[in-house]
Amino acid sequence: MSNPNESWSEKASAFKDQAAEKLEELKGKASEFADDIKQKAGETWDKVKSGEMKENLEHLRDEANEKIHDLADKAKGAWDKLTGKEKEEEKPQ
């Protein structure tokens, strides 16, 4: 029979080796992730410096203002219908 302590020692060593391999894999993936983040941050910063982001935001703000005005008009129309003001405005005086 083999020594039980040697069996446990071999298992612990194998587990340690396996953990070391996984750690190296994770280090590699973390490094790739960090490189990707740096690249994307650089691209975003370039867009901010170029004014492209400001133009995009201005365009989105203008579109949002248009939508808000459209919705306000529709809401007023719905309110007028609900309260009967629409019919009062149609009546000749």
GISUL-V561148 format. One record per pair of residues at least 24 apart in sequence whose ideal C-beta (glycine too) atoms are under 10 Angstrom apart, sorted by the first residue. I is the first residue (numbers start at 1). GAP is how many residues later the second one is. Records with the same first field share a line. If there is no record, write none. Layout:
# GISUL-V561148
I = GAP / GAP
This chain:
# GISUL-V561148
none
